[in-house]
Amino acid sequence: MVSPSGKEAVVALLGPGDFFGEGCLAGQPRRMASASALSESAAMVIAKSRMLEVLRAERDLADRFLVHMLARNIRIEEDLVDQLFNSSEKRLARTLLLLARYGTLGKLLPLPKMSQETLAEMVGTTRPRINFFMNKFRDLGFIEYNGGIKVNESLLTVVLHD
């Protein structure tokens, strides 16, 4: 998203099978954000009328869509609390863990290639602060960081520490 003053923020990183643009289904009059791909991607475009028709007819898709929307709503609430009450260090640690899919697949995934600027936009801080914390996390063994990023479960201690 880009504010009227030009400040950018990354609201979410989506993965395979995720939905976006669903605001139109609820009557959202205009787009609030735009989407761009970090790597080669394919997207299926479905007209609003067709999507409503398919959701009514296909129970499995409707169930999956509902679960996805509820999970996204919960994540947005968690992100808001994180932004309001946690330091940028904790927000970065949480972001890295979420990007690595901590707690969802049994093992941490390698992170998609992204710049420190993108991480800064996700965390709501500056690129120099991200650089500082990434180096700190690497020195403490929480991440492996040499161009690509591999998150270690020990990073969770930053999120849990008060």
DSSP file (Angstrom, degrees, kcal/mol; ACC not computed):
  #  RESIDUE AA STRUCTURE BP1 BP2  ACC     N-H-->O    O-->H-N    N-H-->O    O-->H-N    TCO  KAPPA ALPHA  PHI   PSI    X-CA   Y-CA   Z-CA
    1    1 A M              0   0    0      0, 0.0     8,-2.5     0, 0.0     2,-0.4   0.000 360.0 360.0 360.0 153.7    0.0    0.0    0.0
    2    2 A V  B     -A    8   0A   0      6,-0.2     6,-0.2     8,-0.0     5,-0.1  -0.997 360.0-138.5-129.0 127.1    1.1    3.6   -0.5
    3    3 A S    >   -     0   0    0      4,-2.9     3,-2.0    -2,-0.4     6,-0.0  -0.299  33.3-101.4 -75.5 165.8   -0.2    6.4    1.6
    4    4 A P  T 3  S+     0   0    0      0, 0.0    -1,-0.1     0, 0.0    -2,-0.0   0.788 125.9  54.7 -58.4 -26.1   -1.2    9.8    0.1
    5    5 A S  T 3  S-     0   0    0      2,-0.1    -2,-0.0     1,-0.0    -3,-0.0   0.480 124.5-104.2 -86.6  -2.0    2.2   11.1    1.3
    6    6 A G    <   +     0   0    0     -3,-2.0     2,-0.3     1,-0.3    -1,-0.0   0.446  69.8 146.7  97.3   0.8    4.0    8.4   -0.5
    7    7 A K        -     0   0    0     -5,-0.1    -4,-2.9     1,-0.0     2,-0.3  -0.565  36.6-146.8 -72.7 131.5    4.9    6.1    2.4
    8    8 A E  B     -A    2   0A   0     -2,-0.3     2,-0.3    -6,-0.2    -6,-0.2  -0.748  18.3-180.0-102.7 147.6    4.9    2.5    1.4
    9    9 A A        -     0   0    0     -8,-2.5     2,-0.7    -2,-0.3   113,-0.2  -0.994  24.7-138.3-142.6 138.9    3.9   -0.6    3.4
   10   10 A V        -     0   0    0    111,-0.7     3,-0.1    -2,-0.3    -2,-0.0  -0.885  20.6-177.0 -94.7 117.6    3.8   -4.3    2.6
   11   11 A V        -     0   0    0     -2,-0.7     2,-0.3     1,-0.3    -1,-0.2   0.824  60.8  -7.6 -86.6 -34.3    0.6   -5.6    4.2
   12   12 A A        -     0   0    0      2,-0.0     2,-0.5     0, 0.0    -1,-0.3  -0.992  48.8-139.9-160.1 151.9    1.0   -9.2    3.3
   13   13 A L        -     0   0    0     -2,-0.3     2,-0.3    -3,-0.1    -3,-0.0  -0.989  30.7-156.3-112.8 124.0    3.0  -11.8    1.4
   14   14 A L        -     0   0    0     -2,-0.5     3,-0.1     4,-0.1     6,-0.0  -0.662   6.6-161.1-101.6 156.3    0.7  -14.3   -0.2
   15   15 A G    >   -     0   0    0     -2,-0.3     3,-2.1     1,-0.2    -1,-0.0  -0.572  42.9 -43.5-123.0-173.6    1.6  -17.8   -1.3
   16   16 A P  T 3  S+     0   0    0      0, 0.0    -1,-0.2     0, 0.0     3,-0.1  -0.262 125.3  15.6 -55.5 133.9    0.3  -20.6   -3.6
   17   17 A G  T 3  S+     0   0    0      1,-0.3     2,-0.1    -3,-0.1    -3,-0.0   0.390  93.0 134.7  84.7  -3.7   -3.5  -21.0   -3.3
   18   18 A D    <   -     0   0    0     -3,-2.1     2,-0.3     1,-0.0    -1,-0.3  -0.413  47.7-133.7 -77.5 156.1   -4.1  -17.6   -1.5
   19   19 A F        +     0   0    0     -3,-0.1     2,-0.3    -2,-0.1    -4,-0.1  -0.788  24.9 173.4-103.8 149.7   -6.8  -15.3   -2.5
   20   20 A F        +     0   0    0     -2,-0.3    15,-0.0     1,-0.1     0, 0.0  -0.979  57.4  41.8-149.7 158.6   -6.6  -11.5   -3.0
   21   21 A G    >   +     0   0    0     -2,-0.3     3,-1.0    13,-0.0     4,-0.2   0.617  66.8 134.0  83.8  13.8   -8.9   -8.8   -4.3
   22   22 A E  G >>  +     0   0    0      1,-0.2     3,-1.5     2,-0.1     4,-0.6   0.567  43.9  90.2 -76.4  -7.4  -11.8  -10.3   -2.4
   23   23 A G  G >4>S+     0   0    0      1,-0.3     5,-2.4     2,-0.2     3,-1.1   0.825  77.2  65.2 -57.0 -31.7  -12.9   -6.9   -1.1
   24   24 A C  G X45S+     0   0    0     -3,-1.0     3,-1.3     1,-0.3    -1,-0.3   0.811  92.3  62.5 -62.4 -28.2  -15.1   -6.4   -4.2
   25   25 A L  G <45S+     0   0    0     -3,-1.5    -1,-0.3     1,-0.3    -2,-0.2   0.790 105.5  46.0 -67.2 -26.3  -17.2   -9.4   -3.0
   26   26 A A  G <<5S-     0   0    0     -3,-1.1    -1,-0.3    -4,-0.6    -2,-0.2   0.291 128.1 -96.9 -99.0   8.8  -18.2   -7.4    0.1
   27   27 A G  T < 5 +     0   0    0     -3,-1.3    -3,-0.2     1,-0.3    -2,-0.1   0.645  58.7 170.3  88.7  15.1  -18.9   -4.2   -1.8
   28   28 A Q      < -     0   0    0     -5,-2.4    -1,-0.3     1,-0.2     3,-0.1  -0.461  26.6-148.4 -60.2 121.2  -15.5   -2.5   -1.4
   29   29 A P  S    S+     0   0    0      0, 0.0     2,-0.3     0, 0.0    -1,-0.2   0.781  70.2   9.0 -71.5 -26.5  -15.9    0.5   -3.8
   30   30 A R  S    S-     0   0    0     -7,-0.0     2,-0.0    -3,-0.0    -7,-0.0  -0.990  88.5 -85.2-150.5 158.3  -12.2    0.7   -4.7
   31   31 A R        -     0   0    0     -2,-0.3     3,-0.1     1,-0.1     0, 0.0  -0.344  26.2-165.6 -64.0 140.0   -9.0   -1.1   -4.3
   32   32 A M  S    S+     0   0    0      1,-0.1     2,-0.3    -2,-0.0    -1,-0.1   0.653  72.2   9.8 -95.5 -21.5   -7.1   -0.4   -1.1
   33   33 A A        -     0   0    0    -32,-0.1     2,-0.3   -22,-0.0    -1,-0.1  -0.911  67.8-127.3-149.0 170.2   -3.8   -2.0   -2.2
   34   34 A S        -     0   0    0     -2,-0.3     2,-0.4    -3,-0.1   -13,-0.0  -0.827  19.0-133.6-120.6 165.0   -2.1   -3.4   -5.2
   35   35 A A        +     0   0    0     -2,-0.3     2,-0.3   -15,-0.0   -15,-0.0  -0.940  21.6 175.3-120.8 141.7   -0.4   -6.8   -5.6
   36   36 A S        -     0   0    0     -2,-0.4     2,-0.3     0, 0.0    -2,-0.0  -0.987  27.6-118.6-141.7 151.9    3.0   -7.5   -7.2
   37   37 A A        -     0   0    0     -2,-0.3     3,-0.1     1,-0.1     4,-0.1  -0.693   7.8-160.7 -94.6 140.2    5.0  -10.7   -7.5
   38   38 A L  S    S+     0   0    0     -2,-0.3     2,-0.3     2,-0.1    -1,-0.1   0.662  83.5   8.6 -85.4 -20.3    8.4  -11.4   -6.0
   39   39 A S  S    S-     0   0    0     73,-0.0    -1,-0.1     1,-0.0     0, 0.0  -0.888 110.4 -50.5-147.6 176.2    9.0  -14.2   -8.4
   40   40 A E  S    S+     0   0    0     -2,-0.3     2,-0.3    -3,-0.1    -2,-0.1  -0.311  70.4 168.7 -55.6 131.5    7.4  -15.8  -11.4
   41   41 A S        -     0   0    0     -4,-0.1     2,-0.4     2,-0.0    -4,-0.1  -0.917  32.3-142.7-143.4 163.6    3.7  -16.4  -10.6
   42   42 A A        -     0   0    0     -2,-0.3     2,-0.4     2,-0.0    -2,-0.0  -0.995  18.4-170.5-129.1 139.4    0.4  -17.3  -12.1
   43   43 A A        -     0   0    0     -2,-0.4     2,-0.6     2,-0.0    -2,-0.0  -0.979  16.8-139.5-130.7 143.9   -2.9  -15.8  -11.0
   44   44 A M        -     0   0    0     -2,-0.4     2,-0.5     2,-0.0    -2,-0.0  -0.901  16.3-152.2-102.4 125.5   -6.4  -16.8  -11.9
   45   45 A V        -     0   0    0     -2,-0.6     2,-0.4     0, 0.0    -2,-0.0  -0.855  14.8-176.6 -99.0 127.9   -8.8  -13.8  -12.5
   46   46 A I        -     0   0    0     -2,-0.5    -2,-0.0     4,-0.0     5,-0.0  -0.991  26.1-121.4-127.7 127.2  -12.4  -14.5  -11.7
   47   47 A A     >  -     0   0    0     -2,-0.4     4,-2.9     1,-0.1     5,-0.2  -0.311  27.4-116.0 -62.3 147.9  -15.2  -11.9  -12.3
   48   48 A K  H  > S+     0   0    0      1,-0.2     4,-2.5     2,-0.2     5,-0.2   0.912 115.1  50.1 -53.4 -48.1  -17.2  -11.0   -9.2
   49   49 A S  H  > S+     0   0    0      1,-0.2     4,-1.9     2,-0.2    -1,-0.2   0.895 113.1  46.3 -61.3 -40.1  -20.4  -12.4  -10.6
   50   50 A R  H  > S+     0   0    0      2,-0.2     4,-2.8     1,-0.2    -1,-0.2   0.900 110.8  52.1 -69.8 -40.7  -18.7  -15.7  -11.5
   51   51 A M  H  X S+     0   0    0     -4,-2.9     4,-2.7     2,-0.2    -2,-0.2   0.920 110.3  48.5 -62.6 -43.1  -16.9  -15.9   -8.1
   52   52 A L  H  X S+     0   0    0     -4,-2.5     4,-1.8    -5,-0.2    -1,-0.2   0.908 112.3  49.6 -62.3 -41.3  -20.2  -15.4   -6.3
   53   53 A E  H  X S+     0   0    0     -4,-1.9     4,-1.7    -5,-0.2    -2,-0.2   0.927 112.8  46.1 -61.7 -46.4  -21.8  -18.1   -8.4
   54   54 A V  H  X S+     0   0    0     -4,-2.8     4,-3.2     1,-0.2     8,-0.2   0.893 109.5  54.2 -67.2 -40.1  -19.0  -20.6   -7.8
   55   55 A L  H  < S+     0   0    0     -4,-2.7    -1,-0.2     1,-0.2     7,-0.2   0.871 111.0  46.8 -62.0 -35.5  -19.0  -19.9   -4.0
   56   56 A R  H  < S+     0   0    0     -4,-1.8    -1,-0.2    -5,-0.2    -2,-0.2   0.853 120.8  37.4 -72.1 -34.0  -22.7  -20.7   -3.9
   57   57 A A  H  < S+     0   0    0     -4,-1.7     2,-0.8     1,-0.2    -2,-0.2   0.798 109.6  60.0 -90.2 -30.8  -22.3  -23.9   -6.0
   58   58 A E     X  -     0   0    0     -4,-3.2     4,-2.5     1,-0.2     5,-0.2  -0.816  57.4-176.1-109.1  96.5  -19.0  -25.3   -4.8
   59   59 A R  H  > S+     0   0    0     -2,-0.8     4,-2.7     1,-0.2     5,-0.2   0.878  83.1  53.2 -59.3 -42.1  -19.2  -26.1   -1.1
   60   60 A D  H  > S+     0   0    0      2,-0.2     4,-2.4     1,-0.2    -1,-0.2   0.919 112.1  44.7 -62.8 -43.6  -15.5  -27.1   -0.8
   61   61 A L  H  > S+     0   0    0      2,-0.2     4,-2.9     1,-0.2    -1,-0.2   0.915 112.7  51.7 -65.6 -42.5  -14.3  -23.9   -2.4
   62   62 A A  H  X S+     0   0    0     -4,-2.5     4,-2.4    -8,-0.2    -2,-0.2   0.911 111.1  47.9 -60.5 -42.6  -16.7  -21.8   -0.2
   63   63 A D  H  X S+     0   0    0     -4,-2.7     4,-2.5     2,-0.2    -2,-0.2   0.928 113.3  47.4 -63.5 -45.2  -15.4  -23.6    2.9
   64   64 A R  H  X S+     0   0    0     -4,-2.4     4,-2.4     1,-0.2    -2,-0.2   0.904 112.4  50.0 -62.8 -41.8  -11.7  -23.0    1.9
   65   65 A F  H  X S+     0   0    0     -4,-2.9     4,-2.5     2,-0.2    -1,-0.2   0.913 111.0  48.9 -63.1 -43.9  -12.4  -19.4    1.0
   66   66 A L  H  X S+     0   0    0     -4,-2.4     4,-2.6     2,-0.2     5,-0.2   0.926 111.5  48.5 -63.2 -46.0  -14.1  -18.8    4.4
   67   67 A V  H  X S+     0   0    0     -4,-2.5     4,-2.5     1,-0.2    -1,-0.2   0.915 112.3  50.2 -60.0 -43.1  -11.3  -20.4    6.3
   68   68 A H  H  X S+     0   0    0     -4,-2.4     4,-2.4     2,-0.2    -2,-0.2   0.926 111.8  46.8 -61.0 -46.2   -8.8  -18.3    4.3
   69   69 A M  H  X S+     0   0    0     -4,-2.5     4,-2.3     2,-0.2    -2,-0.2   0.893 113.1  48.6 -66.7 -40.0  -10.7  -15.1    5.0
   70   70 A L  H  X S+     0   0    0     -4,-2.6     4,-2.4     2,-0.2    -1,-0.2   0.919 112.1  49.1 -65.8 -42.4  -11.0  -15.9    8.8
   71   71 A A  H  X S+     0   0    0     -4,-2.5     4,-2.4    -5,-0.2    -2,-0.2   0.903 111.5  49.8 -62.8 -40.5   -7.3  -16.7    9.0
   72   72 A R  H  X S+     0   0    0     -4,-2.4     4,-2.5     2,-0.2    -1,-0.2   0.905 109.7  51.1 -65.0 -40.3   -6.4  -13.5    7.2
   73   73 A N  H  X S+     0   0    0     -4,-2.3     4,-2.2     2,-0.2    -2,-0.2   0.922 111.0  48.1 -62.4 -44.0   -8.7  -11.5    9.6
   74   74 A I  H  X S+     0   0    0     -4,-2.4     4,-2.4     1,-0.2    -2,-0.2   0.922 111.7  50.5 -61.1 -43.9   -7.0  -13.1   12.6
   75   75 A R  H  X S+     0   0    0     -4,-2.4     4,-2.7     1,-0.2    -2,-0.2   0.886 108.4  52.0 -62.5 -39.9   -3.6  -12.3   11.1
   76   76 A I  H  X S+     0   0    0     -4,-2.5     4,-2.2     2,-0.2    -1,-0.2   0.908 110.1  48.8 -64.3 -41.4   -4.5   -8.7   10.5
   77   77 A E  H  X S+     0   0    0     -4,-2.2     4,-2.3     2,-0.2    -2,-0.2   0.918 112.3  48.3 -63.3 -42.9   -5.6   -8.3   14.1
   78   78 A E  H  X S+     0   0    0     -4,-2.4     4,-2.6     1,-0.2    -2,-0.2   0.898 110.7  51.7 -63.5 -40.1   -2.3   -9.9   15.3
   79   79 A D  H  X S+     0   0    0     -4,-2.7     4,-2.7     2,-0.2    -2,-0.2   0.894 108.9  50.8 -62.8 -40.1   -0.4   -7.6   13.0
   80   80 A L  H  X S+     0   0    0     -4,-2.2     4,-2.2     2,-0.2    -2,-0.2   0.937 112.0  45.7 -64.1 -46.9   -2.2   -4.6   14.5
   81   81 A V  H  X S+     0   0    0     -4,-2.3     4,-2.3     1,-0.2     5,-0.3   0.916 113.1  51.5 -60.7 -43.2   -1.4   -5.6   18.1
   82   82 A D  H  X S+     0   0    0     -4,-2.6     4,-2.2     1,-0.2    -2,-0.2   0.923 111.2  47.3 -58.2 -46.8    2.2   -6.3   17.0
   83   83 A Q  H  < S+     0   0    0     -4,-2.7    -1,-0.2     1,-0.2    -2,-0.2   0.869 116.2  44.4 -64.8 -37.9    2.6   -2.9   15.4
   84   84 A L  H  < S+     0   0    0     -4,-2.2    -1,-0.2    -5,-0.2    -2,-0.2   0.838 127.7  21.4 -76.9 -33.7    1.0   -1.1   18.4
   85   85 A F  H  < S+     0   0    0     -4,-2.3     2,-0.3    -5,-0.2    -3,-0.2   0.595 104.2  76.5-118.1 -12.7    2.8   -2.9   21.3
   86   86 A N  S  < S-     0   0    0     -4,-2.2     2,-0.0    -5,-0.3     0, 0.0  -0.738  73.3-112.1-109.7 154.0    6.0   -4.5   20.1
   87   87 A S     >  -     0   0    0     -2,-0.3     4,-2.4     1,-0.1     5,-0.2  -0.258  34.9-107.6 -69.9 162.8    9.5   -3.2   19.3
   88   88 A S  H  > S+     0   0    0      1,-0.2     4,-2.3     2,-0.2     5,-0.2   0.830 120.5  58.5 -63.3 -30.3   10.7   -3.2   15.7
   89   89 A E  H  > S+     0   0    0      2,-0.2     4,-2.2     1,-0.2    -1,-0.2   0.942 109.4  42.3 -62.9 -47.7   13.1   -6.0   16.7
   90   90 A K  H  > S+     0   0    0      2,-0.2     4,-2.7     1,-0.2     5,-0.2   0.887 113.0  53.5 -66.2 -38.9   10.2   -8.3   17.9
   91   91 A R  H  X S+     0   0    0     -4,-2.4     4,-2.4     2,-0.2    -1,-0.2   0.900 109.8  48.0 -63.9 -39.7    8.2   -7.3   14.8
   92   92 A L  H  X S+     0   0    0     -4,-2.3     4,-2.7     2,-0.2     5,-0.2   0.934 111.6  49.7 -64.9 -45.5   11.0   -8.3   12.5
   93   93 A A  H  X S+     0   0    0     -4,-2.2     4,-2.2     1,-0.2    -2,-0.2   0.929 113.1  46.7 -59.3 -45.8   11.5  -11.6   14.4
   94   94 A R  H  X S+     0   0    0     -4,-2.7     4,-2.6     1,-0.2    -1,-0.2   0.910 111.9  51.3 -62.9 -42.4    7.8  -12.4   14.1
   95   95 A T  H  X S+     0   0    0     -4,-2.4     4,-2.6    -5,-0.2    -2,-0.2   0.924 110.1  48.5 -61.2 -45.6    7.7  -11.4   10.4
   96   96 A L  H  X S+     0   0    0     -4,-2.7     4,-1.8     1,-0.2    -1,-0.2   0.905 112.4  48.8 -62.6 -41.6   10.6  -13.7    9.6
   97   97 A L  H  <>S+     0   0    0     -4,-2.2     5,-2.7    -5,-0.2    -2,-0.2   0.909 112.3  48.2 -64.6 -41.9    9.0  -16.6   11.5
   98   98 A L  H ><5S+     0   0    0     -4,-2.6     3,-1.4     1,-0.2    -2,-0.2   0.906 110.1  51.5 -65.3 -40.9    5.7  -16.0    9.7
   99   99 A L  H 3<5S+     0   0    0     -4,-2.6    -1,-0.2     1,-0.3    -2,-0.2   0.847 109.0  51.0 -63.8 -33.0    7.4  -15.9    6.3
  100  100 A A  T 3<5S-     0   0    0     -4,-1.8     9,-2.4    -5,-0.2    -1,-0.3   0.413 116.6-119.5 -83.4   2.5    9.2  -19.2    7.1
  101  101 A R  T X>5 -     0   0    0     -3,-1.4     3,-2.0     7,-0.2     4,-0.9   0.856  38.0-164.1  63.2  39.3    5.7  -20.6    8.0
  102  102 A Y  T 34< +     0   0    0     -5,-2.7    -1,-0.2     1,-0.3     6,-0.1  -0.299  69.8   9.3 -55.4 130.5    6.7  -21.4   11.6
  103  103 A G  T 34 S+     0   0    0      1,-0.1    -1,-0.3    -2,-0.0    -2,-0.1   0.446 114.3  79.7  82.4   0.9    4.2  -23.7   13.2
  104  104 A T  T <4 S+     0   0    0     -3,-2.0    -2,-0.2     3,-0.1    -3,-0.1   0.726  99.0  24.7-111.3 -26.5    2.3  -24.6   10.1
  105  105 A L  S  < S-     0   0    0     -4,-0.9    -3,-0.1     2,-0.2     3,-0.1   0.431  98.6-110.6-121.6  -0.1    4.3  -27.2    8.2
  106  106 A G  S    S+     0   0    0     -5,-0.2     2,-0.3     1,-0.0    -4,-0.1   0.152  97.9  50.7  88.7 -21.2    6.4  -28.9   10.8
  107  107 A K  S    S-     0   0    0     -6,-0.2     2,-0.3    -7,-0.1    -2,-0.2  -0.988  90.3-103.6-145.4 154.4    9.6  -27.4    9.4
  108  108 A L        -     0   0    0     -2,-0.3    -7,-0.2    43,-0.1    -8,-0.1  -0.591  33.8-139.3 -80.3 136.3   10.7  -23.9    8.6
  109  109 A L        -     0   0    0     -9,-2.4    42,-0.4    -2,-0.3     2,-0.1  -0.612  25.4-100.6 -89.7 152.1   10.8  -23.0    4.9
  110  110 A P        -     0   0    0      0, 0.0    40,-0.2     0, 0.0    -1,-0.1  -0.474  47.7-109.2 -65.4 145.8   13.5  -20.9    3.3
  111  111 A L        -     0   0    0     38,-1.9    38,-0.3    -2,-0.1   -11,-0.1  -0.455  29.4-105.1 -78.0 148.4   12.4  -17.4    2.8
  112  112 A P        -     0   0    0      0, 0.0     2,-0.3     0, 0.0    -1,-0.1  -0.396  50.4 -89.4 -64.6 151.2   11.6  -15.9   -0.6
  113  113 A K        +     0   0    0     -3,-0.1     2,-0.3    35,-0.1    35,-0.1  -0.473  65.4 154.5 -65.9 125.5   14.3  -13.6   -1.9
  114  114 A M        -     0   0    0     -2,-0.3     2,-0.1    -3,-0.1    -3,-0.0  -0.990  39.2-110.2-151.9 156.0   13.5  -10.1   -0.7
  115  115 A S     >  -     0   0    0     -2,-0.3     4,-2.0     1,-0.1     5,-0.1  -0.379  27.6-115.8 -84.0 162.6   15.3   -6.9    0.1
  116  116 A Q  H  > S+     0   0    0      1,-0.2     4,-2.5     2,-0.2     5,-0.1   0.810 118.1  60.9 -64.5 -29.0   15.8   -5.3    3.4
  117  117 A E  H  > S+     0   0    0      2,-0.2     4,-2.1     1,-0.2    -1,-0.2   0.912 103.9  48.0 -63.6 -42.8   13.7   -2.4    2.1
  118  118 A T  H  > S+     0   0    0      2,-0.2     4,-1.9     1,-0.2  -108,-0.2   0.920 111.4  49.9 -64.4 -43.4   10.7   -4.8    1.6
  119  119 A L  H  X S+     0   0    0     -4,-2.0     4,-2.6     1,-0.2     5,-0.2   0.910 109.2  52.8 -59.9 -41.0   11.3   -6.2    5.2
  120  120 A A  H  X>S+     0   0    0     -4,-2.5     4,-2.3     1,-0.2     5,-1.9   0.899 108.3  50.2 -61.3 -40.7   11.3   -2.6    6.5
  121  121 A E  H  <5S+     0   0    0     -4,-2.1  -111,-0.7     1,-0.2    -1,-0.2   0.835 113.1  46.8 -67.3 -31.8    8.0   -1.9    4.7
  122  122 A M  H  <5S+     0   0    0     -4,-1.9    -2,-0.2  -113,-0.2    -1,-0.2   0.890 118.1  40.3 -73.9 -39.6    6.5   -5.1    6.3
  123  123 A V  H  <5S-     0   0    0     -4,-2.6    -2,-0.2    -5,-0.2    -3,-0.2   0.744 107.7-121.0 -83.9 -25.3    7.8   -4.3    9.8
  124  124 A G  T  <5S+     0   0    0     -4,-2.3     2,-0.2     1,-0.3    -3,-0.2   0.884  76.1  94.2  84.8  42.0    7.1   -0.6    9.7
  125  125 A T  S   <S-     0   0    0     -5,-1.9    -1,-0.3    -6,-0.1     2,-0.2  -0.736  77.3 -72.3-144.5-167.4   10.6    0.6   10.3
  126  126 A T     >  -     0   0    0     -2,-0.2     4,-2.0     1,-0.1     3,-0.2  -0.574  34.5-117.3 -96.7 159.4   13.7    1.8    8.4
  127  127 A R  H  > S+     0   0    0      1,-0.2     4,-2.7     2,-0.2     5,-0.2   0.891 114.5  56.4 -61.3 -40.9   16.0   -0.3    6.3
  128  128 A P  H  > S+     0   0    0      0, 0.0     4,-2.2     0, 0.0    -1,-0.2   0.877 107.0  49.7 -60.3 -35.1   19.0    0.6    8.5
  129  129 A R  H  > S+     0   0    0      2,-0.2     4,-2.5     1,-0.2     5,-0.2   0.912 110.7  49.6 -67.5 -41.2   17.1   -0.8   11.5
  130  130 A I  H  X S+     0   0    0     -4,-2.0     4,-3.0     2,-0.2     5,-0.2   0.932 110.6  50.6 -60.5 -45.3   16.4   -4.0    9.6
  131  131 A N  H  X S+     0   0    0     -4,-2.7     4,-2.2     1,-0.2     5,-0.2   0.918 110.2  50.1 -58.7 -45.0   20.0   -4.3    8.7
  132  132 A F  H  X S+     0   0    0     -4,-2.2     4,-2.1     1,-0.2    -1,-0.2   0.941 115.2  41.8 -58.7 -49.7   21.1   -3.8   12.3
  133  133 A F  H  X S+     0   0    0     -4,-2.5     4,-3.2     2,-0.2     5,-0.2   0.866 111.4  55.0 -71.3 -35.5   18.7   -6.5   13.6
  134  134 A M  H  X S+     0   0    0     -4,-3.0     4,-2.3    -5,-0.2    -1,-0.2   0.922 111.2  45.7 -62.3 -42.6   19.4   -8.9   10.7
  135  135 A N  H  X S+     0   0    0     -4,-2.2     4,-2.6    -5,-0.2    -2,-0.2   0.904 113.8  49.5 -65.3 -40.8   23.1   -8.8   11.6
  136  136 A K  H  X S+     0   0    0     -4,-2.1     4,-2.0    -5,-0.2    -2,-0.2   0.935 111.3  48.6 -62.3 -47.1   22.3   -9.2   15.3
  137  137 A F  H  <>S+     0   0    0     -4,-3.2     5,-2.4     1,-0.2     6,-1.0   0.892 112.7  48.8 -61.2 -40.0   20.1  -12.2   14.6
  138  138 A R  H ><5S+     0   0    0     -4,-2.3     3,-1.4    -5,-0.2    -2,-0.2   0.937 110.1  50.5 -65.2 -46.1   22.8  -13.7   12.4
  139  139 A D  H 3<5S+     0   0    0     -4,-2.6    -1,-0.2     1,-0.3    -2,-0.2   0.827 111.4  48.9 -61.9 -31.9   25.5  -13.2   15.0
  140  140 A L  T 3<5S-     0   0    0     -4,-2.0    -1,-0.3    -5,-0.2    -2,-0.2   0.487 116.5-115.0 -85.8  -3.7   23.3  -14.8   17.7
  141  141 A G  T < 5S+     0   0    0     -3,-1.4    13,-0.2    -4,-0.4    -3,-0.2   0.611  82.1 122.3  81.7  12.3   22.6  -17.8   15.4
  142  142 A F  S   <S+     0   0    0     -5,-2.4    10,-2.8    -6,-0.2    13,-0.5   0.795  80.0  14.8 -76.0 -28.7   18.9  -17.1   15.0
  143  143 A I  E     -B  151   0B   0     -6,-1.0     2,-0.6     8,-0.2    -2,-0.2  -0.948  67.3-131.1-138.7 159.7   19.1  -16.8   11.2
  144  144 A E  E     +B  150   0B   0      6,-2.8     6,-2.5    -2,-0.3     2,-0.5  -0.980  35.5 178.4-109.2 122.9   21.6  -17.7    8.5
  145  145 A Y  E     +B  149   0B   0     -2,-0.6     4,-0.2     4,-0.2    -2,-0.0  -0.895  27.6 130.0-139.2 103.0   21.9  -14.7    6.4
  146  146 A N  S    S-     0   0    0      2,-1.7     2,-1.2    -2,-0.5     3,-0.1  -0.497  99.3 -49.3-148.7  71.0   24.2  -14.4    3.4
  147  147 A G  S    S+     0   0    0      1,-0.1     2,-0.2    -2,-0.0    -2,-0.0  -0.537 135.9  56.5  90.8 -65.9   22.0  -13.0    0.6
  148  148 A G  S    S-     0   0    0     -2,-1.2    -2,-1.7   -35,-0.1     2,-0.5  -0.501  84.8-129.3 -88.8 166.9   19.3  -15.6    1.2
  149  149 A I  E     -B  145   0B   0    -38,-0.3   -38,-1.9    -4,-0.2     2,-0.5  -0.975  20.9-178.2-124.4 125.2   17.6  -16.0    4.6
  150  150 A K  E     -B  144   0B   0     -6,-2.5    -6,-2.8    -2,-0.5     2,-0.4  -0.990  20.0-146.3-119.0 123.0   17.2  -19.2    6.6
  151  151 A V  E     -B  143   0B   0     -2,-0.5     2,-0.3   -42,-0.4    -8,-0.2  -0.721   6.2-151.8 -92.0 134.7   15.3  -18.8    9.8
  152  152 A N    >   -     0   0    0    -10,-2.8     3,-2.3    -2,-0.4     4,-0.2  -0.795  25.4-119.3-101.5 149.0   16.2  -21.0   12.8
  153  153 A E  G >  S+     0   0    0     -2,-0.3     3,-2.0     1,-0.3     4,-0.2   0.753 107.2  76.6 -58.9 -23.9   13.6  -21.9   15.5
  154  154 A S  G >  S+     0   0    0      1,-0.3     3,-1.7   -13,-0.2     4,-0.3   0.714  76.2  77.0 -61.1 -19.2   15.7  -20.2   18.1
  155  155 A L  G X> S+     0   0    0     -3,-2.3     3,-1.6   -13,-0.5     4,-0.9   0.772  76.8  76.1 -61.1 -24.5   14.5  -16.9   16.7
  156  156 A L  H <> S+     0   0    0     -3,-2.0     4,-2.3     1,-0.3    -1,-0.3   0.794  80.1  69.8 -56.9 -28.7   11.3  -17.6   18.6
  157  157 A T  H <> S+     0   0    0     -3,-1.7     4,-1.4     1,-0.2    -1,-0.3   0.815  94.8  54.6 -61.6 -29.3   13.1  -16.6   21.8
  158  158 A V  H <4 S+     0   0    0     -3,-1.6    -1,-0.2    -4,-0.3    -2,-0.2   0.900 110.1  45.7 -68.5 -40.5   13.1  -12.9   20.5
  159  159 A V  H  < S+     0   0    0     -4,-0.9    -2,-0.2     1,-0.2    -1,-0.2   0.873 117.0  43.9 -69.6 -37.8    9.3  -13.0   20.1
  160  160 A L  H  < S+     0   0    0     -4,-2.3     2,-0.2     2,-0.0    -1,-0.2   0.691  92.2  98.6 -83.5 -18.7    8.6  -14.6   23.4
  161  161 A H     <        0   0    0     -4,-1.4   -71,-0.0    -5,-0.2    -4,-0.0  -0.492 360.0 360.0 -74.5 134.8   11.1  -12.5   25.4
  162  162 A D              0   0    0     -2,-0.2    -1,-0.1     0, 0.0    -4,-0.1   0.399 360.0 360.0-105.1 360.0    9.6   -9.5   27.3
